[in-house]
């Protein structure tokens, strides 16, 4: 049964989608007028998207962010967070551009399609922050990833009950590495009941679940490391990470 909460969240997302359609018909990156067939970003800027190529490297710089910290199978980021392309994340996170989040999420999912994924887990927002923003951008990105993965992994599904946001933390945007770690420490929790359900289910199959944790950007890795460490502690699983952008 669909809960009233889920209906409300879907309506909020729909409203944000409608708002994004009404945005100025200019490229978010270069500001030039978009052609009729273009949305959000012009063909030239999309072609020049500074790809991270993390999916093509066995030990990419993004993978090395977590070395010596948390056991991560693979880190995949769509593009490098730099220059005019920073505007894409700003539009998603602060301007309600759900349409762009879905589109880039699908592109990211296409780079992950060679991995085996059972669950796509968004980094959760605190309920108060989610109410204020109207949606969790990581959940929307996950929807795009899921749509891309379904072609090869029809059973891959978004799992948004596993991770929980316990504390309301201040924005990470202007914080240095040490402050980011302090900011996210103890901010997250794991729904043990759900973790136990997943553990029993996969134990019966004689398998270990493969989890993809998703966020909008990878900077120091503090948030993603906190989430991955908690999941490893509560559940025997393999963990990979996906983000739209990576700060080299």
C-alpha positions in Angstrom: 0.0 0.0 0.0 1.3 3.5 -0.9 1.5 5.6 2.2 0.3 9.2 2.4 4.0 10.2 3.1 5.1 8.6 -0.2 2.3 10.3 -2.1 3.3 13.7 -0.6 6.9 13.1 -1.6 6.0 12.1 -5.1 3.8 15.2 -5.5 6.7 17.4 -4.2 9.0 15.8 -6.8 6.4 16.3 -9.5 6.0 20.0 -8.6 9.8 20.4 -8.7 9.8 18.7 -12.1 7.2 21.1 -13.4 9.1 24.1 -12.1 12.3 22.9 -13.8 10.5 22.7 -17.1 9.6 26.4 -16.7 13.3 27.4 -16.2 15.0 29.8 -18.6 15.8 28.3 -22.0 19.5 28.9 -21.6 22.3 26.4 -21.1 23.1 26.1 -17.4 26.8 26.0 -18.2 27.6 28.5 -20.9 24.4 30.6 -20.8 23.7 30.3 -24.5 20.2 29.9 -25.8 19.1 26.3 -26.1 17.9 24.7 -29.3 14.3 23.2 -29.3 15.7 19.7 -28.8 18.0 20.6 -25.9 17.2 20.7 -22.2 19.2 22.3 -19.4 22.6 21.9 -21.1 23.6 22.6 -24.7 25.0 19.9 -26.9 28.4 21.6 -27.0 28.7 21.7 -23.2 27.4 18.2 -22.8 30.0 17.0 -25.3 32.7 18.8 -23.4 31.6 17.4 -20.0 34.8 16.9 -18.1 34.5 13.1 -17.7 36.2 11.5 -14.7 36.7 8.2 -16.5 36.6 6.6 -13.0 34.7 3.6 -14.4 37.5 2.9 -16.9 40.3 2.9 -14.3 40.9 0.0 -11.9 42.4 2.3 -9.2 41.2 5.8 -10.1 41.9 8.8 -7.9 38.3 8.6 -6.7 38.9 5.0 -5.5 42.0 6.0 -3.7 40.0 8.5 -1.6 38.8 5.5 0.5 42.1 3.6 0.7 43.0 2.8 4.2 39.5 3.8 5.4 36.5 1.8 4.3 36.4 -1.3 2.1 34.9 -0.1 -1.2 34.6 -2.2 -4.3 34.4 0.7 -6.9 33.8 4.4 -7.0 32.2 5.8 -10.1 31.7 9.5 -10.7 30.3 11.0 -13.9 32.3 14.2 -14.2 34.8 16.4 -12.5 33.5 19.1 -10.4 35.1 22.2 -11.9 34.5 25.4 -13.8 31.1 26.1 -15.3 30.0 22.5 -14.7 29.6 23.2 -11.0 26.4 25.0 -12.0 24.8 21.6 -12.8 24.9 20.5 -9.2 23.8 23.9 -8.0 20.7 23.7 -10.2 19.9 20.2 -8.9 20.5 20.9 -5.2 19.2 24.4 -4.8 17.0 25.2 -7.8 14.8 22.1 -7.8 16.0 20.8 -11.1 14.7 17.2 -10.8 14.7 16.7 -14.5 18.5 17.3 -14.7 19.1 15.0 -11.7 17.2 12.2 -13.5 19.0 12.8 -16.7 22.5 12.8 -15.2 21.6 9.9 -13.0 20.8 7.8 -16.1 24.1 8.8 -17.6 25.9 7.7 -14.4 23.9 4.5 -14.3 25.1 3.6 -17.8 28.7 3.8 -16.5 27.8 1.4 -13.7 26.0 -1.1 -15.8 28.9 -3.5 -15.9 28.9 -3.9 -12.1 26.4 -6.1 -10.3 24.1 -4.1 -8.0 21.3 -5.4 -5.8 20.4 -2.2 -3.9 20.9 1.5 -4.7 21.0 3.4 -1.4 20.8 7.2 -1.4 22.6 9.2 1.2 19.7 10.3 3.4 18.8 13.9 4.3 17.6 14.9 7.7 13.7 15.0 7.6 13.7 18.7 8.4 16.1 19.5 5.6 14.2 17.3 3.2 10.9 19.1 4.1 12.5 22.4 3.5 14.1 21.4 0.1 11.1 19.3 -1.0 13.1 16.3 -2.0 16.5 14.5 -1.5 18.6 15.1 -4.6 20.4 11.8 -4.0 17.1 9.9 -4.2 16.4 11.5 -7.5 19.8 10.6 -8.9 19.2 7.1 -7.7 16.0 7.0 -9.7 18.0 7.8 -12.8 20.6 5.2 -12.0 17.9 2.6 -11.4 16.3 3.3 -14.8 19.7 2.7 -16.5 20.5 -0.4 -14.6 17.1 -2.1 -15.2 18.2 -2.9 -18.7 20.8 -5.4 -17.5 19.8 -5.8 -13.8 16.0 -5.9 -13.6 16.1 -6.8 -9.9 18.3 -3.8 -8.9 16.1 -1.6 -6.7 16.3 1.6 -4.7 16.6 0.9 -0.9 15.8 4.1 1.1 15.0 2.4 4.4 18.5 1.0 5.2 20.3 4.3 6.0 18.9 6.9 8.4 19.9 10.5 9.1 20.0 10.8 12.9 21.4 14.4 13.3 20.8 17.6 11.5 24.3 18.6 10.3 25.4 22.0 8.8 26.2 22.2 5.1 29.5 20.7 4.1 30.1 23.2 1.2 32.5 25.6 2.9 34.2 23.1 5.3 37.7 21.8 5.1 38.6 18.1 5.4 38.9 18.0 9.2 35.6 19.9 9.7 33.8 17.7 7.2 34.7 14.6 9.3 33.6 16.2 12.5 30.4 17.4 10.9 29.2 13.9 9.8 30.5 11.9 12.7 27.5 10.1 14.3 25.1 11.8 11.9 23.9 8.5 10.3 22.5 5.3 11.5 21.4 1.9 10.1 17.9 0.5 10.3 18.9 -2.7 12.0 15.6 -4.4 11.3 15.9 -3.8 7.6 19.6 -4.8 7.6 18.6 -8.1 9.3 15.9 -8.7 6.7 18.3 -8.2 3.9 20.9 -10.4 5.6 18.5 -13.3 6.1 17.2 -13.0 2.6 20.6 -13.2 1.0 21.9 -15.8 3.5 19.1 -18.1 2.3 20.4 -17.6 -1.3 24.0 -18.2 -0.2 24.9 -14.7 -1.5 26.2 -11.4 -0.3 24.3 -8.3 -1.3 26.0 -5.7 -3.4 25.1 -2.1 -2.4 25.6 1.1 -4.3 25.6 4.2 -2.1 24.7 7.3 -4.1 25.4 11.0 -3.5 25.7 14.1 -5.6 29.4 14.9 -5.2 32.5 13.2 -3.8 34.9 15.7 -2.0 36.7 14.3 1.0 34.6 11.2 1.2 33.6 11.9 4.8 29.9 11.4 4.3 30.1 8.4 2.1 32.8 6.8 4.3 30.5 7.2 7.4 27.6 5.6 5.6 29.7 2.7 4.2 31.4 2.0 7.5 28.0 1.7 9.3 26.7 -0.7 6.6 29.8 -2.9 6.9 29.3 -3.0 10.6 25.7 -4.1 10.5 25.6 -6.2 7.3 27.8 -8.6 5.4 27.8 -6.8 2.1 29.8 -5.4 -0.8 29.7 -1.7 -1.2 30.3 0.6 -4.2 29.9 4.3 -4.5 28.4 6.5 -7.2 28.3 10.3 -7.4 27.5 12.7 -10.2 30.7 14.7 -9.6 34.1 14.2 -8.1 36.3 17.0 -6.7 39.9 16.0 -7.7 
